[in-house]
Amino acid sequence: MKTLRNIAVMVGLAALGAASTANADYPTKPVTVVVPYGPGGAADLAARIIGNEAVDYLGETILVVNQTGAAGVTGSTMVAKGPKDGHQVLMSRVGSQATVPAMNETIPYTWDEFTMLGIVELNPFAIAVAADSPYQTFEDLAAALKGDEKLTYSSAGVGTLLHMASLIVINDLGVDSEAHIHVPFKGGGNATAAVINGNADFIFHNLSGLIGGIQSGQLRALVVTTPERVDRIPDTPTATEVGHPNLNAVIGWSGIWGPGGMDQEAVDKWVSVLASLKEDESWNAATTELGSIPAVMSPEDTRAFVEQQFNTFRVIADKLSMVVR
């Protein structure tokens, strides 16, 4: 009996040791970061920077995969309903994780069912037009929106933050939301290209998704949603400067989220990775270069931030009769 007890103890200790080793070994294979939008948009760019900069901290290859569709819902659902071992995570975005859930109660997930590992960056928004657009200033665009002509605005899809953002502009100008034409695309990159190519009159988009076009001379920014002017586009006034401070509520963000109930070892590892990125000069520089603001948040602060934004968007969506129930 004593021998059996000793064997049982040794087996138990061995099992504990194996479990500890397994926990410490995460990740055991390449980790996929699912981007719920198309290539070239803010989410895609943020994911690829993390894919490059976080490898040493994670200790494994990071694969970035674009899973587009349904305004970010397709890719988000893929992660929400996927494996919980941490080898598949989501490049979460304000649109797919706050705006769409605020506007549509029939999608397969809710805003709060994910494991929120942390927001990593904030994205000021800017209204942009093509370089050869007749709208030279925000006042020019506002006058046109208040006029009789039907303007077109592009977005990353119906119900995305880019869609709601333009509706917020139109509403803030006292214009009916049906007065102008929404042209949805798959992803912010395609929506931006539509403005550059003359297939849409304007876009209200993350500055990180516009900065390339602005710097190349293909786009002109008319206003930005930051308290102070942005150094990289110093000639662009803030929303407050042009007399529309309500537009400052429109701000994007990117984060890394897992499915609800994600394995704690994977959670701890990703929280550590994001904390390391926060101090990483290369990641900070690359993120800033895109026009984003590095802003790594803890899981707790992330949840509080997203909850407040979700509630704000729900109020706006209700006011505009946009909530699908």
C-alpha positions, 0 to 999 in steps of 0.5 A, spaced: 500 500 500 505 504 501 508 503 495 502 504 491 501 511 495 508 513 493 507 511 486 501 515 486 504 521 489 510 521 484 505 520 478 501 526 481 507 530 481 509 528 474 503 531 472 503 537 475 510 538 472 508 536 465 502 541 466 507 547 468 512 545 462 506 545 458 503 552 461 510 555 460 511 553 453 505 557 450 505 558 444 507 551 441 506 553 434 505 560 430 499 564 432 494 567 427 492 574 428 485 575 425 484 582 421 476 582 420 478 587 415 481 588 408 489 589 407 491 596 407 486 599 413 488 601 420 487 594 423 491 591 417 497 596 418 496 595 426 496 588 426 502 587 421 506 592 425 505 587 431 506 581 427 513 584 426 515 587 433 512 582 438 515 576 435 521 576 440 516 577 446 511 572 444 517 567 442 513 564 436 511 566 429 505 571 428 501 570 422 496 576 420 490 573 416 485 578 413 478 575 414 473 580 411 466 580 411 460 583 414 463 590 417 468 586 421 463 581 423 466 575 419 473 575 422 470 577 429 466 571 429 471 566 427 475 568 433 469 569 438 467 562 436 474 559 435 479 555 439 481 558 446 488 556 447 491 563 444 493 560 438 488 564 434 487 572 436 483 578 434 486 584 431 480 588 435 477 594 432 472 599 434 468 598 428 467 591 429 467 590 437 463 597 439 460 600 433 457 594 430 454 591 436 451 597 438 448 598 431 446 590 430 443 586 436 443 580 431 450 579 430 453 572 433 457 576 438 456 581 443 461 587 445 463 584 452 464 576 450 471 576 448 477 576 452 480 583 452 487 582 452 488 590 451 487 596 446 494 598 443 493 604 439 488 610 438 487 612 432 484 620 431 479 620 425 480 625 419 475 627 414 479 627 407 477 628 400 481 627 393 487 632 392 483 635 386 476 635 390 473 642 389 472 642 397 478 645 399 476 646 407 471 643 412 467 649 411 466 648 403 464 640 405 459 643 410 456 648 405 455 642 400 452 637 405 447 642 407 446 644 399 441 640 394 447 636 391 447 629 393 454 627 395 457 620 396 461 618 402 465 611 402 466 606 408 469 600 410 462 597 410 455 598 412 455 599 420 462 600 421 465 606 425 467 609 418 459 609 416 457 611 423 462 617 423 460 620 416 453 620 419 455 623 425 458 629 421 451 629 417 447 629 423 451 634 426 450 639 421 443 638 421 442 635 415 438 628 414 441 622 414 438 620 408 440 626 404 447 623 401 449 617 398 453 611 402 458 607 398 460 601 402 467 597 401 470 591 404 475 595 408 478 602 409 483 601 404 478 600 399 474 605 401 480 610 401 482 608 394 475 610 392 476 617 394 482 618 391 480 615 384 474 619 384 468 614 386 466 617 393 466 625 395 469 624 402 471 619 407 471 620 415 477 615 417 482 613 421 488 618 420 493 612 420 489 609 414 489 616 410 496 618 412 499 615 406 495 618 401 495 625 404 503 625 404 503 622 397 499 628 395 493 624 393 488 626 399 487 632 403 485 632 410 480 637 412 479 636 419 482 632 425 479 629 431 484 631 436 485 636 442 491 639 438 493 639 431 497 633 429 504 634 427 504 630 421 498 634 418 500 641 421 495 645 416 489 641 418 484 644 423 481 640 429 474 639 429 473 644 435 477 649 431 472 649 425 466 649 430 464 642 431 467 639 437 462 633 437 466 630 432 471 629 437 467 623 439 469 619 433 476 616 435 478 609 433 483 604 436 486 597 435 487 591 440 488 584 441 483 580 443 481 572 444 475 568 445 471 568 451 474 564 456 481 564 453 486 559 457 489 563 462 496 562 460 495 565 453 492 571 457 498 572 461 503 571 456 499 576 451 498 581 457 506 581 458 507 581 450 503 588 450 506 591 456 513 590 453 511 593 446 509 599 450 516 600 452 519 598 445 521 604 441 521 601 435 514 599 435 512 606 438 515 609 432 512 605 427 505 606 430 506 613 431 509 613 423 502 611 421 499 617 425 496 613 430 497 614 438 501 608 442 496 607 448 497 600 451 491 599 456 490 593 461 485 588 460 481 592 465 482 599 462 480 596 456 473 593 458 472 600 461 474 604 455 470 600 450 464 599 455 463 607 455 464 607 447 459 602 446 454 606 450 455 612 446 454 609 440 448 605 442 445 612 444 447 615 437 444 609 433 438 609 437 437 617 435 438 615 428 434 609 428 439 605 426 439 599 431 437 592 428 434 588 433 
